[in-house]
Amino acid sequence: MNSIDTHAHVFSAHDQFIATARYTPNYDAPVQSFISHLDKHNLTHGILIQPSFFGTNNDVMLKAIRQFPERLKGIAVVDTTATLEELSQLKEQGIVGIRLNLFGLPIPSLDTAEWKRFLTNLEILEWQIELHAPPEYLVSLLPLLNQYSLDIVIDHFGRVDSIPDITGSDYQEFLKLLNVDRHWIKISGFYRLGHSSENLEIAKKAYALLKEKGLISKLIWGSDWPHTQFESTISYELAFNALKKIVVDKQEQHMILSSNALKLFKF
């Protein structure tokens, strides 16, 4: 059975990064290393995510997909002014959606003419939209996205930041807004949730709440390799083993790694 790592990045320390990047890597994360990790863990496919430090220049990711077109697809970052033709060209190169990484940015105004045109183009292409944002942003954005027939993928458990925050109003409201027909949640980046002493427990509690919401068929896993800004403490092996600690049931592990992800990414 095919199985998928739905969240990884590739880059080189010598690549051209945007001037406004909040973080830039000083090491290489080549696609060959990612493929080696997939092979070692019996994963057949991977999804590359455009990192924020490249802005809207997706060339590094596109080059990596060209090297392994049968095994990789990508999620791009693009300007909202991108035309349907430009987006279609990306689709031909293995791109299946766009990412909004909103940390450090204001909440976008999705009700403007530009955004409406852009989101309609995503609908036409049958793309997904991936949201990396704190719960208070998600609470604002999810209702506005309901009018579009898009798969909405939410990164890293919805980025709840502490155990008390799980029961807080923003995360609870986020959970209420989730719809099993259109929302997908990544069981990924547990180490980005709160302090290191509690982040695995946060992930376990968040996972239990997502299951209670009936979303077991919409949960997918990503390694978040190469774990940018956490390189010294996290490895692919640790990220993969963490999944088994968060999701103890082997049938649920299989759904998350295989059937759920295959349905979303259509390999």
N, C-alpha and C positions, 0 to 999 in steps of 0.2 A: 504494500500500500504506500502511495506517495505521502510524504510528510513535509511540512514547510516551516522554515524560520521566516517569520513575516516582518522582521525589523532588523536591518543591519546597514552599515555605512561603509563606503570605500573612499580612500583618499590617499594622498601623499603629502609629506611635509613640504614638498617643493611646488605644490599646486598654487594657483592664484586664488587667494581668499579675498572676500569683500572687505573694504576699509572699515566698515561699521561692525564687523564681527565681534561678538562679546567673548568669543573663545576661538583660538586656532590651534590645531595640533602640531606638535613638533616631531612626529613620527609617521611611519607609513602604515596604512591598513589596506593592502592590495587585495584585489578580488580573488587571486589565487589562494590567499590565506583563508578567506571566507569559505571558498569551496572546500578547502581541506577540513575546516571545522564541520561543515555539513556532512562530508563523507565520514568523518570519524564518529559522528553521532547518528548515522543512518538516516539523515535527512536528505530528501531528494531535490528540493527546490528552495529558493530564497527570494526574498523581496528586499531590494535596495531602496533606502529612503534618502532623499536629498538632504544633506546636512545644512544647517542654517548658515554656516560660514562660507558656503558657495553662492548664496543668494539665488538668483534665477538662472545661473549658468549650470546647466545639468550635464555638461559634456563628460565629466569624469565618470558619472554614473552610467551614461549612455554607452561609453566605451567599454565599461565593464560588462554590461548586458550583451553587447555585440560579441564578446569573447565566449559567453556561455548562454546563448539565446534560448536553448531548450530548458535551462534550469533557473534562469533569473528573469524577474520583471521589476519594474521600478515605480516609485511614487515621486513625482517631480514637484518642484517649486516654480511657479510661473507668475508673471504679472497678470493682474485681472484684465488688462487691456489686450491680452493675447487673443488672436483671432481663432475662429473655429479651424481654419486651415492650418495654422501653426500648431494647435493642439492635436489635430489629426496626424500631423507629421510625427509628433512625439508618440502617439499611439502606435504608429507603424514601427517604432523603434523599441517597443516593449513597455511603454509607460501605461499604467492602468488607473492613475488617479493623481490628485494633487494633495500637497500637505500644507496646512496652516500651522506654523509654529509660532504661537502668540505670546510666548514668554518674553517679557521686556517690551511688548508692543501694546497699543490700545486695542480695544475690542473693535473689529471692523464693522462698518455700517452696511450690512447685507441688503438693506432696502433701497440702496441707490441704484440708478439705472445701469451703471457699470457693473456692479456686482450681480444684478439680476440677469444681465446679458451673459456674463461669465458663467454663472451657475446653470443657466439654461444650456449653454454649450457643453458643460460637463454632463448634463442629462442626455443630450444628443449622443455623446460618445459612450454613454453607459459607464462613466468613470465613478470612482469613489472619491470622497473627500475625507482626509485624515486630519483630525484635530489634536494638536498638542497644546493644552491650555489648562489652567487651574479650574476647579469646579465652578467658581463664580462666573467665569467666562462661558463655560459650557451651558450654564443655566440660561444665559442670555442668548446664545447662538442656536441651540437646538430647536426652540420653537420657530425661529425664522427659517431654518432649513427644512422644516416639515413640508413646505409647499413644493419642494423639489423631489423628484423620484431618484434619489441618490442613496447609495450605501454610505453610511456615515461611520467612520472608524475612529475610535477614541483611544489615544495612546496612554500606556502606562497606568492602567486602572482608573483613569480620570484624574491623576495626579493629586489625590488626597494627601495632605501633608503631615498628618499626625493621627494618633489613635483618637484623641478627643474630636478631631475634625471629622472623623467618620460619622459621628452622631450629630455633627453640626448642621445648620440649616442649608448651607450651600451643597454639600455632598448629598444630603438626604433629598433635596430638591432635584439634583442631578439624577439620582436613582429613580425618582418618580417620573421623570421625563423620558426615560429609556423605553424604547419600543422594540420588541423582539423582531418585528418585521423589517426594521431598517437600521438598527444600531449594532455595531460590533465593538467589542472591547478587547484591547491587547493586554494579556497577562504578561507584562514585560516591564523591565526597568524598575524592579522592586526596590533597588538600592537608591533610587531617586525619591523615595517616599519618606520624608521625615529624617530623623536622626538614625545613624547606623545601628544604634542599639535596639531600635524598634521597627526598622523598616520591613523585615520579614513578617513580623506580626501584623503590621498594617496591611500588607499584601494578603495575608491569610484571611483577615477580617473582611477586607474588600471583596475578596473572591467569594466568601460565604454569602455576602449581601447580594452580589451579582447572581449567584445561583438562586437565591430566594426570589429574585425578580424574574426567574424563569429564563435566564439568558444563557444557559449552559450551551445551547446550540450556536451561540453567537460569540463565543470566546475563542481567541486565537493567541498564539504564543510568538514572541520575538526575543531573540537573544540581546538585542540592542548593542551587538558587537560593533566596534571595539570598545564600547563602554566609555565614551568620551567623558573626560573629567573624573572618571573613576577607574582609570586604567591600572592604577597601582594596587587596587583592592579587589577588582572583579576580573574574572577570566571567563572564557566561553564555558568551560567546564562548570564553574560555580553558578553561572546563570542557568545552565541546563539542569543542574542538580536542584537549584532552587525551585524550578517548576514542579519537581516531584515532591518537594516539601509543602508547597502551596496547594497543589492538586494531588492529593494522596491516592484517589481512586484511579486505577489503571484504565478503566473504560473512559473516564473523563479526560485523562491525559491523551488517549488516542483521539477522542473527538477534537480536542484543542489543536493537536499537532497535525491531524490528518483531515478528517471529514469536514470539519468546520472551515478550515483554511482553504481546502480544495474548492469548496462551494463559493467562497468569496473571490478567490484568485483564478479559478477556472483553468488550472494547469491540465 
